[in-house]
């Protein structure tokens, strides 16, 4: 079974609750992926993630929260996202931000 699972976020308050819960001592690692429905690179990445992790229901797996600019535009301001795809990884070492596509693939997909 894969070590990550996909969670699509469709409302602003969902990501706020997730981040608040994480700050209170939640998961070991979470990923937040900012995408656009009109960006071919974002859609290609989401398709690959769906093939890799789409069927994973394991709650112990690290979540990849997927947000898009249509459903959650204000969430993009939290991390000053102005380029997509944009990945944020939050773990015990802190916050890691990446918008370089090959590095995003390296972080999210098993090679």
Order of alpha helices (4+ residues) and beta strands (2+ residues): beta-alpha-beta-alpha-beta-alpha-beta-beta-alpha
